[in-house]
Amino acid sequence: MIKNIEIQELVNVEEKSNIIDVREPYELNSGYIEGAKNIPMGILLMDPDNYINKEQTYFIVCASGSRSGRTCMMLQDKGFNVVNVSGGMYSYR
């Protein structure tokens, strides 16, 4: 089971670089979280060890929370400590 938080709770995340936005680059035109890293879902899942490490916790966000939820399930199965941001950027605006 994956962990979930609401997007408003990201205000309390001190290490903004641990927020990973898995949307495609063109989707950032509709808004983004300052300090978050944009790594599209397909690229991140192809080689997660190249982008994140298993010693840290990462907060995964997308547009609605669906893509980030799937990403979290796959990364968690590979041993990564991830938290899904439910509601995604739609909830942020």
Biopython code that builds the backbone (N, CA, C, O; Angstrom):
import numpy as np
from Bio.PDB.StructureBuilder import StructureBuilder

atoms = [
    (1, "MET", "N", (0.843, -1.195, 0.000)),
    (1, "MET", "CA", (0.000, 0.000, 0.000)),
    (1, "MET", "C", (0.882, 1.250, 0.000)),
    (1, "MET", "O", (1.835, 1.354, 0.771)),
    (2, "ILE", "N", (0.552, 2.172, -0.858)),
    (2, "ILE", "CA", (1.363, 3.381, -0.942)),
    (2, "ILE", "C", (0.869, 4.436, 0.041)),
    (2, "ILE", "O", (-0.311, 4.495, 0.386)),
    (3, "LYS", "N", (1.809, 5.265, 0.477)),
    (3, "LYS", "CA", (1.476, 6.381, 1.362)),
    (3, "LYS", "C", (0.979, 7.541, 0.511)),
    (3, "LYS", "O", (1.444, 7.745, -0.610)),
    (4, "ASN", "N", (0.034, 8.294, 1.050)),
    (4, "ASN", "CA", (-0.524, 9.450, 0.358)),
    (4, "ASN", "C", (-0.506, 10.669, 1.268)),
    (4, "ASN", "O", (-0.666, 10.551, 2.483)),
    (5, "ILE", "N", (-0.312, 11.839, 0.673)),
    (5, "ILE", "CA", (-0.510, 13.095, 1.376)),
    (5, "ILE", "C", (-1.267, 14.034, 0.446)),
    (5, "ILE", "O", (-1.308, 13.828, -0.767)),
    (6, "GLU", "N", (-1.859, 15.055, 1.026)),
    (6, "GLU", "CA", (-2.518, 16.089, 0.235)),
    (6, "GLU", "C", (-1.458, 17.093, -0.212)),
    (6, "GLU", "O", (-0.440, 17.262, 0.458)),
    (7, "ILE", "N", (-1.689, 17.745, -1.319)),
    (7, "ILE", "CA", (-0.695, 18.668, -1.868)),
    (7, "ILE", "C", (-0.386, 19.822, -0.906)),
    (7, "ILE", "O", (0.737, 20.326, -0.893)),
    (8, "GLN", "N", (-1.355, 20.238, -0.112)),
    (8, "GLN", "CA", (-1.135, 21.325, 0.836)),
    (8, "GLN", "C", (-0.087, 20.953, 1.893)),
    (8, "GLN", "O", (0.556, 21.831, 2.468)),
    (9, "GLU", "N", (0.080, 19.657, 2.145)),
    (9, "GLU", "CA", (1.061, 19.195, 3.126)),
    (9, "GLU", "C", (2.500, 19.347, 2.629)),
    (9, "GLU", "O", (3.438, 19.251, 3.421)),
    (10, "LEU", "N", (2.684, 19.581, 1.329)),
    (10, "LEU", "CA", (4.033, 19.754, 0.791)),
    (10, "LEU", "C", (4.698, 21.021, 1.320)),
    (10, "LEU", "O", (5.919, 21.156, 1.253)),
    (11, "VAL", "N", (3.913, 21.934, 1.836)),
    (11, "VAL", "CA", (4.459, 23.157, 2.431)),
    (11, "VAL", "C", (5.439, 22.789, 3.550)),
    (11, "VAL", "O", (6.415, 23.500, 3.788)),
    (12, "ASN", "N", (5.172, 21.676, 4.228)),
    (12, "ASN", "CA", (6.006, 21.241, 5.349)),
    (12, "ASN", "C", (7.243, 20.449, 4.926)),
    (12, "ASN", "O", (8.078, 20.114, 5.765)),
    (13, "VAL", "N", (7.366, 20.149, 3.638)),
    (13, "VAL", "CA", (8.522, 19.393, 3.141)),
    (13, "VAL", "C", (9.698, 20.359, 3.032)),
    (13, "VAL", "O", (9.670, 21.304, 2.243)),
    (14, "GLU", "N", (10.734, 20.106, 3.837)),
    (14, "GLU", "CA", (11.886, 21.004, 3.847)),
    (14, "GLU", "C", (12.749, 20.861, 2.599)),
    (14, "GLU", "O", (13.259, 21.856, 2.084)),
    (15, "GLU", "N", (12.914, 19.659, 2.118)),
    (15, "GLU", "CA", (13.784, 19.398, 0.968)),
    (15, "GLU", "C", (12.943, 19.369, -0.299)),
    (15, "GLU", "O", (12.496, 18.306, -0.732)),
    (16, "LYS", "N", (12.727, 20.549, -0.896)),
    (16, "LYS", "CA", (11.870, 20.653, -2.081)),
    (16, "LYS", "C", (12.412, 19.836, -3.254)),
    (16, "LYS", "O", (11.646, 19.427, -4.127)),
    (17, "SER", "N", (13.722, 19.595, -3.281)),
    (17, "SER", "CA", (14.290, 18.802, -4.372)),
    (17, "SER", "C", (13.843, 17.342, -4.291)),
    (17, "SER", "O", (14.075, 16.577, -5.228)),
    (18, "ASN", "N", (13.207, 16.946, -3.193)),
    (18, "ASN", "CA", (12.679, 15.588, -3.068)),
    (18, "ASN", "C", (11.239, 15.498, -3.559)),
    (18, "ASN", "O", (10.591, 14.462, -3.413)),
    (19, "ILE", "N", (10.744, 16.582, -4.141)),
    (19, "ILE", "CA", (9.435, 16.561, -4.794)),
    (19, "ILE", "C", (9.693, 16.307, -6.273)),
    (19, "ILE", "O", (10.386, 17.080, -6.934)),
    (20, "ILE", "N", (9.129, 15.215, -6.785)),
    (20, "ILE", "CA", (9.334, 14.829, -8.176)),
    (20, "ILE", "C", (8.007, 14.975, -8.916)),
    (20, "ILE", "O", (7.017, 14.329, -8.572)),
    (21, "ASP", "N", (7.999, 15.819, -9.924)),
    (21, "ASP", "CA", (6.829, 16.044, -10.764)),
    (21, "ASP", "C", (6.979, 15.152, -11.995)),
    (21, "ASP", "O", (7.869, 15.370, -12.817)),
    (22, "VAL", "N", (6.106, 14.148, -12.122)),
    (22, "VAL", "CA", (6.250, 13.159, -13.191)),
    (22, "VAL", "C", (5.443, 13.509, -14.446)),
    (22, "VAL", "O", (5.252, 12.663, -15.320)),
    (23, "ARG", "N", (4.969, 14.759, -14.533)),
    (23, "ARG", "CA", (4.260, 15.183, -15.743)),
    (23, "ARG", "C", (5.259, 15.417, -16.872)),
    (23, "ARG", "O", (6.463, 15.542, -16.646)),
    (24, "GLU", "N", (4.732, 15.472, -18.087)),
    (24, "GLU", "CA", (5.551, 15.799, -19.249)),
    (24, "GLU", "C", (5.894, 17.289, -19.208)),
    (24, "GLU", "O", (5.120, 18.075, -18.662)),
    (25, "PRO", "N", (7.037, 17.697, -19.771)),
    (25, "PRO", "CA", (7.449, 19.109, -19.700)),
    (25, "PRO", "C", (6.397, 20.112, -20.167)),
    (25, "PRO", "O", (6.263, 21.179, -19.569)),
    (26, "TYR", "N", (5.649, 19.792, -21.221)),
    (26, "TYR", "CA", (4.647, 20.740, -21.716)),
    (26, "TYR", "C", (3.528, 20.988, -20.697)),
    (26, "TYR", "O", (2.864, 22.023, -20.748)),
    (27, "GLU", "N", (3.320, 20.043, -19.775)),
    (27, "GLU", "CA", (2.270, 20.191, -18.769)),
    (27, "GLU", "C", (2.632, 21.218, -17.690)),
    (27, "GLU", "O", (1.757, 21.691, -16.964)),
    (28, "LEU", "N", (3.904, 21.557, -17.588)),
    (28, "LEU", "CA", (4.344, 22.516, -16.571)),
    (28, "LEU", "C", (3.831, 23.923, -16.855)),
    (28, "LEU", "O", (3.840, 24.775, -15.967)),
    (29, "ASN", "N", (3.385, 24.175, -18.086)),
    (29, "ASN", "CA", (2.833, 25.487, -18.428)),
    (29, "ASN", "C", (1.608, 25.830, -17.592)),
    (29, "ASN", "O", (1.274, 27.003, -17.422)),
    (30, "SER", "N", (0.941, 24.807, -17.071)),
    (30, "SER", "CA", (-0.257, 25.049, -16.266)),
    (30, "SER", "C", (0.074, 25.262, -14.789)),
    (30, "SER", "O", (-0.832, 25.405, -13.967)),
    (31, "GLY", "N", (1.358, 25.284, -14.447)),
    (31, "GLY", "CA", (1.782, 25.512, -13.066)),
    (31, "GLY", "C", (2.687, 24.402, -12.568)),
    (31, "GLY", "O", (2.638, 23.269, -13.047)),
    (32, "TYR", "N", (3.508, 24.755, -11.601)),
    (32, "TYR", "CA", (4.436, 23.782, -11.031)),
    (32, "TYR", "C", (4.784, 24.215, -9.607)),
    (32, "TYR", "O", (4.502, 25.342, -9.200)),
    (33, "ILE", "N", (5.392, 23.315, -8.872)),
    (33, "ILE", "CA", (5.831, 23.596, -7.507)),
    (33, "ILE", "C", (7.283, 24.041, -7.581)),
    (33, "ILE", "O", (8.144, 23.303, -8.062)),
    (34, "GLU", "N", (7.547, 25.234, -7.111)),
    (34, "GLU", "CA", (8.911, 25.759, -7.154)),
    (34, "GLU", "C", (9.849, 24.850, -6.371)),
    (34, "GLU", "O", (9.568, 24.478, -5.232)),
    (35, "GLY", "N", (10.964, 24.501, -6.997)),
    (35, "GLY", "CA", (11.956, 23.630, -6.363)),
    (35, "GLY", "C", (11.786, 22.159, -6.705)),
    (35, "GLY", "O", (12.708, 21.368, -6.505)),
    (36, "ALA", "N", (10.614, 21.781, -7.219)),
    (36, "ALA", "CA", (10.384, 20.381, -7.587)),
    (36, "ALA", "C", (11.182, 20.035, -8.839)),
    (36, "ALA", "O", (11.436, 20.890, -9.687)),
    (37, "LYS", "N", (11.572, 18.770, -8.937)),
    (37, "LYS", "CA", (12.269, 18.286, -10.132)),
    (37, "LYS", "C", (11.246, 17.701, -11.090)),
    (37, "LYS", "O", (10.369, 16.942, -10.679)),
    (38, "ASN", "N", (11.353, 18.048, -12.362)),
    (38, "ASN", "CA", (10.486, 17.464, -13.380)),
    (38, "ASN", "C", (11.213, 16.299, -14.037)),
    (38, "ASN", "O", (12.170, 16.483, -14.789)),
    (39, "ILE", "N", (10.731, 15.091, -13.732)),
    (39, "ILE", "CA", (11.249, 13.876, -14.358)),
    (39, "ILE", "C", (10.019, 13.103, -14.842)),
    (39, "ILE", "O", (9.348, 12.460, -14.035)),
    (40, "PRO", "N", (9.711, 13.153, -16.131)),
    (40, "PRO", "CA", (8.517, 12.460, -16.631)),
    (40, "PRO", "C", (8.485, 10.988, -16.206)),
    (40, "PRO", "O", (9.518, 10.325, -16.107)),
    (41, "MET", "N", (7.271, 10.503, -15.961)),
    (41, "MET", "CA", (7.053, 9.153, -15.447)),
    (41, "MET", "C", (7.846, 8.090, -16.204)),
    (41, "MET", "O", (8.534, 7.275, -15.589)),
    (42, "GLY", "N", (7.754, 8.093, -17.532)),
    (42, "GLY", "CA", (8.436, 7.070, -18.329)),
    (42, "GLY", "C", (9.934, 7.089, -18.155)),
    (42, "GLY", "O", (10.566, 6.034, -18.094)),
    (43, "ILE", "N", (10.507, 8.261, -18.074)),
    (43, "ILE", "CA", (11.955, 8.397, -17.900)),
    (43, "ILE", "C", (12.368, 7.941, -16.498)),
    (43, "ILE", "O", (13.353, 7.218, -16.342)),
    (44, "LEU", "N", (11.623, 8.359, -15.491)),
    (44, "LEU", "CA", (11.942, 7.973, -14.114)),
    (44, "LEU", "C", (11.867, 6.462, -13.925)),
    (44, "LEU", "O", (12.749, 5.864, -13.308)),
    (45, "LEU", "N", (10.820, 5.852, -14.452)),
    (45, "LEU", "CA", (10.638, 4.409, -14.259)),
    (45, "LEU", "C", (11.609, 3.570, -15.084)),
    (45, "LEU", "O", (11.888, 2.421, -14.740)),
    (46, "MET", "N", (12.123, 4.141, -16.170)),
    (46, "MET", "CA", (13.077, 3.413, -17.004)),
    (46, "MET", "C", (14.389, 3.158, -16.244)),
    (46, "MET", "O", (15.001, 2.101, -16.393)),
    (47, "ASP", "N", (14.814, 4.136, -15.429)),
    (47, "ASP", "CA", (16.087, 4.015, -14.708)),
    (47, "ASP", "C", (16.038, 4.828, -13.416)),
    (47, "ASP", "O", (16.746, 5.829, -13.300)),
    (48, "PRO", "N", (15.220, 4.421, -12.440)),
    (48, "PRO", "CA", (15.048, 5.219, -11.225)),
    (48, "PRO", "C", (16.342, 5.437, -10.445)),
    (48, "PRO", "O", (16.515, 6.483, -9.818)),
    (49, "ASP", "N", (17.249, 4.468, -10.475)),
    (49, "ASP", "CA", (18.505, 4.612, -9.718)),
    (49, "ASP", "C", (19.343, 5.780, -10.228)),
    (49, "ASP", "O", (20.212, 6.270, -9.507)),
    (50, "ASN", "N", (19.103, 6.227, -11.434)),
    (50, "ASN", "CA", (19.831, 7.344, -12.011)),
    (50, "ASN", "C", (19.325, 8.690, -11.471)),
    (50, "ASN", "O", (20.022, 9.701, -11.563)),
    (51, "TYR", "N", (18.112, 8.694, -10.909)),
    (51, "TYR", "CA", (17.489, 9.960, -10.500)),
    (51, "TYR", "C", (17.221, 10.079, -8.997)),
    (51, "TYR", "O", (17.264, 11.177, -8.443)),
    (52, "ILE", "N", (16.947, 8.957, -8.345)),
    (52, "ILE", "CA", (16.624, 8.987, -6.914)),
    (52, "ILE", "C", (17.369, 7.858, -6.209)),
    (52, "ILE", "O", (17.841, 6.915, -6.843)),
    (53, "ASN", "N", (17.465, 7.974, -4.872)),
    (53, "ASN", "CA", (18.135, 6.896, -4.136)),
    (53, "ASN", "C", (17.223, 6.349, -3.048)),
    (53, "ASN", "O", (16.251, 6.992, -2.653)),
    (54, "LYS", "N", (17.542, 5.189, -2.585)),
    (54, "LYS", "CA", (16.680, 4.469, -1.651)),
    (54, "LYS", "C", (16.809, 4.946, -0.208)),
    (54, "LYS", "O", (16.047, 4.504, 0.652)),
    (55, "GLU", "N", (17.756, 5.839, 0.075)),
    (55, "GLU", "CA", (17.941, 6.331, 1.440)),
    (55, "GLU", "C", (17.069, 7.541, 1.759)),
    (55, "GLU", "O", (16.975, 7.939, 2.920)),
    (56, "GLN", "N", (16.438, 8.125, 0.766)),
    (56, "GLN", "CA", (15.633, 9.322, 0.977)),
    (56, "GLN", "C", (14.168, 9.067, 0.649)),
    (56, "GLN", "O", (13.824, 8.104, -0.036)),
    (57, "THR", "N", (13.313, 9.953, 1.154)),
    (57, "THR", "CA", (11.884, 9.895, 0.844)),
    (57, "THR", "C", (11.591, 10.912, -0.250)),
    (57, "THR", "O", (12.070, 12.045, -0.202)),
    (58, "TYR", "N", (10.799, 10.498, -1.238)),
    (58, "TYR", "CA", (10.427, 11.361, -2.349)),
    (58, "TYR", "C", (8.913, 11.494, -2.426)),
    (58, "TYR", "O", (8.174, 10.543, -2.174)),
    (59, "PHE", "N", (8.476, 12.682, -2.777)),
    (59, "PHE", "CA", (7.061, 12.995, -2.911)),
    (59, "PHE", "C", (6.764, 13.113, -4.397)),
    (59, "PHE", "O", (7.322, 13.970, -5.081)),
    (60, "ILE", "N", (5.884, 12.251, -4.896)),
    (60, "ILE", "CA", (5.640, 12.141, -6.332)),
    (60, "ILE", "C", (4.309, 12.822, -6.664)),
    (60, "ILE", "O", (3.266, 12.493, -6.098)),
    (61, "VAL", "N", (4.372, 13.776, -7.595)),
    (61, "VAL", "CA", (3.183, 14.551, -7.970)),
    (61, "VAL", "C", (2.984, 14.515, -9.479)),
    (61, "VAL", "O", (3.947, 14.440, -10.242)),
    (62, "CYS", "N", (1.714, 14.570, -9.904)),
    (62, "CYS", "CA", (1.369, 14.669, -11.325)),
    (62, "CYS", "C", (0.197, 15.644, -11.443)),
    (62, "CYS", "O", (0.013, 16.490, -10.568)),
    (63, "ALA", "N", (-0.580, 15.539, -12.487)),
    (63, "ALA", "CA", (-1.707, 16.460, -12.670)),
    (63, "ALA", "C", (-2.849, 16.156, -11.705)),
    (63, "ALA", "O", (-3.388, 17.066, -11.075)),
    (64, "SER", "N", (-3.219, 14.880, -11.585)),
    (64, "SER", "CA", (-4.403, 14.526, -10.795)),
    (64, "SER", "C", (-4.142, 13.583, -9.626)),
    (64, "SER", "O", (-4.993, 13.435, -8.749)),
    (65, "GLY", "N", (-2.987, 12.952, -9.606)),
    (65, "GLY", "CA", (-2.678, 11.964, -8.571)),
    (65, "GLY", "C", (-2.709, 10.541, -9.085)),
    (65, "GLY", "O", (-2.263, 9.624, -8.396)),
    (66, "SER", "N", (-3.225, 10.344, -10.278)),
    (66, "SER", "CA", (-3.324, 9.009, -10.857)),
    (66, "SER", "C", (-1.966, 8.491, -11.337)),
    (66, "SER", "O", (-1.533, 7.407, -10.946)),
    (67, "ARG", "N", (-1.310, 9.266, -12.174)),
    (67, "ARG", "CA", (0.020, 8.896, -12.693)),
    (67, "ARG", "C", (1.026, 8.754, -11.553)),
    (67, "ARG", "O", (1.829, 7.821, -11.529)),
    (68, "SER", "N", (0.968, 9.686, -10.619)),
    (68, "SER", "CA", (1.910, 9.628, -9.499)),
    (68, "SER", "C", (1.641, 8.401, -8.627)),
    (68, "SER", "O", (2.574, 7.816, -8.077)),
    (69, "GLY", "N", (0.381, 8.014, -8.501)),
    (69, "GLY", "CA", (0.052, 6.802, -7.740)),
    (69, "GLY", "C", (0.637, 5.559, -8.379)),
    (69, "GLY", "O", (1.197, 4.703, -7.693)),
    (70, "ARG", "N", (0.505, 5.458, -9.708)),
    (70, "ARG", "CA", (1.088, 4.311, -10.420)),
    (70, "ARG", "C", (2.609, 4.323, -10.309)),
    (70, "ARG", "O", (3.239, 3.283, -10.114)),
    (71, "THR", "N", (3.187, 5.515, -10.436)),
    (71, "THR", "CA", (4.642, 5.646, -10.323)),
    (71, "THR", "C", (5.095, 5.198, -8.940)),
    (71, "THR", "O", (6.084, 4.476, -8.810)),
    (72, "CYS", "N", (4.376, 5.624, -7.912)),
    (72, "CYS", "CA", (4.736, 5.244, -6.536)),
    (72, "CYS", "C", (4.679, 3.736, -6.338)),
    (72, "CYS", "O", (5.565, 3.160, -5.707)),
    (73, "MET", "N", (3.641, 3.089, -6.874)),
    (73, "MET", "CA", (3.537, 1.634, -6.729)),
    (73, "MET", "C", (4.742, 0.934, -7.350)),
    (73, "MET", "O", (5.312, 0.018, -6.757)),
    (74, "MET", "N", (5.124, 1.371, -8.543)),
    (74, "MET", "CA", (6.245, 0.734, -9.233)),
    (74, "MET", "C", (7.572, 1.001, -8.526)),
    (74, "MET", "O", (8.411, 0.107, -8.413)),
    (75, "LEU", "N", (7.759, 2.236, -8.049)),
    (75, "LEU", "CA", (9.005, 2.562, -7.343)),
    (75, "LEU", "C", (9.069, 1.859, -5.989)),
    (75, "LEU", "O", (10.132, 1.394, -5.579)),
    (76, "GLN", "N", (7.955, 1.782, -5.309)),
    (76, "GLN", "CA", (7.917, 1.095, -4.020)),
    (76, "GLN", "C", (8.269, -0.381, -4.197)),
    (76, "GLN", "O", (8.979, -0.952, -3.369)),
    (77, "ASP", "N", (7.783, -0.994, -5.260)),
    (77, "ASP", "CA", (8.119, -2.396, -5.543)),
    (77, "ASP", "C", (9.615, -2.594, -5.775)),
    (77, "ASP", "O", (10.139, -3.691, -5.582)),
    (78, "LYS", "N", (10.306, -1.518, -6.194)),
    (78, "LYS", "CA", (11.750, -1.583, -6.424)),
    (78, "LYS", "C", (12.543, -1.154, -5.197)),
    (78, "LYS", "O", (13.770, -1.068, -5.254)),
    (79, "GLY", "N", (11.854, -0.882, -4.081)),
    (79, "GLY", "CA", (12.551, -0.575, -2.834)),
    (79, "GLY", "C", (12.733, 0.901, -2.521)),
    (79, "GLY", "O", (13.467, 1.244, -1.595)),
    (80, "PHE", "N", (12.081, 1.785, -3.275)),
    (80, "PHE", "CA", (12.205, 3.216, -3.020)),
    (80, "PHE", "C", (11.157, 3.675, -2.016)),
    (80, "PHE", "O", (10.061, 3.118, -1.946)),
    (81, "ASN", "N", (11.505, 4.693, -1.243)),
    (81, "ASN", "CA", (10.612, 5.268, -0.244)),
    (81, "ASN", "C", (9.924, 6.474, -0.872)),
    (81, "ASN", "O", (10.511, 7.551, -0.978)),
    (82, "VAL", "N", (8.670, 6.281, -1.288)),
    (82, "VAL", "CA", (7.948, 7.322, -2.014)),
    (82, "VAL", "C", (6.570, 7.562, -1.397)),
    (82, "VAL", "O", (5.978, 6.683, -0.771)),
    (83, "VAL", "N", (6.087, 8.786, -1.599)),
    (83, "VAL", "CA", (4.774, 9.192, -1.105)),
    (83, "VAL", "C", (4.017, 9.821, -2.272)),
    (83, "VAL", "O", (4.539, 10.701, -2.957)),
    (84, "ASN", "N", (2.793, 9.369, -2.492)),
    (84, "ASN", "CA", (1.959, 9.920, -3.556)),
    (84, "ASN", "C", (1.287, 11.205, -3.076)),
    (84, "ASN", "O", (0.760, 11.267, -1.965)),
    (85, "VAL", "N", (1.313, 12.217, -3.923)),
    (85, "VAL", "CA", (0.608, 13.465, -3.628)),
    (85, "VAL", "C", (-0.770, 13.352, -4.272)),
    (85, "VAL", "O", (-0.934, 13.591, -5.469)),
    (86, "SER", "N", (-1.763, 12.980, -3.448)),
    (86, "SER", "CA", (-3.109, 12.753, -3.990)),
    (86, "SER", "C", (-3.752, 14.067, -4.394)),
    (86, "SER", "O", (-3.559, 15.099, -3.751)),
    (87, "GLY", "N", (-4.516, 14.009, -5.467)),
    (87, "GLY", "CA", (-5.148, 15.215, -5.999)),
    (87, "GLY", "C", (-4.277, 15.955, -6.986)),
    (87, "GLY", "O", (-4.788, 16.696, -7.826)),
    (88, "GLY", "N", (-2.964, 15.770, -6.902)),
    (88, "GLY", "CA", (-2.027, 16.355, -7.845)),
    (88, "GLY", "C", (-2.115, 17.868, -7.969)),
    (88, "GLY", "O", (-2.611, 18.563, -7.082)),
    (89, "MET", "N", (-1.621, 18.346, -9.093)),
    (89, "MET", "CA", (-1.558, 19.785, -9.336)),
    (89, "MET", "C", (-2.943, 20.413, -9.490)),
    (89, "MET", "O", (-3.100, 21.616, -9.284)),
    (90, "TYR", "N", (-3.942, 19.614, -9.848)),
    (90, "TYR", "CA", (-5.298, 20.159, -9.925)),
    (90, "TYR", "C", (-5.726, 20.701, -8.562)),
    (90, "TYR", "O", (-6.464, 21.682, -8.482)),
    (91, "SER", "N", (-5.261, 20.058, -7.495)),
    (91, "SER", "CA", (-5.595, 20.486, -6.138)),
    (91, "SER", "C", (-4.729, 21.672, -5.681)),
    (91, "SER", "O", (-5.076, 22.364, -4.723)),
    (92, "TYR", "N", (-3.628, 21.897, -6.356)),
    (92, "TYR", "CA", (-2.673, 22.938, -5.964)),
    (92, "TYR", "C", (-3.133, 24.323, -6.390)),
    (92, "TYR", "O", (-2.861, 25.315, -5.714)),
    (93, "ARG", "N", (-3.828, 24.381, -7.513)),
    (93, "ARG", "CA", (-4.201, 25.679, -8.069)),
    (93, "ARG", "C", (-5.227, 26.399, -7.249)),
    (93, "ARG", "O", (-5.633, 27.506, -7.602)),
]
sb = StructureBuilder()
sb.init_structure("model")
sb.init_model(0)
sb.init_chain("A")
sb.init_seg("    ")
for serial, (resi, resn, name, xyz) in enumerate(atoms, 1):
    if name == "N":
        sb.init_residue(resn, " ", resi, " ")
    sb.init_atom(name, np.array(xyz, "f"), 0.0, 1.0, " ", f" {name:<3s}", serial, name[0])
structure = sb.get_structure()
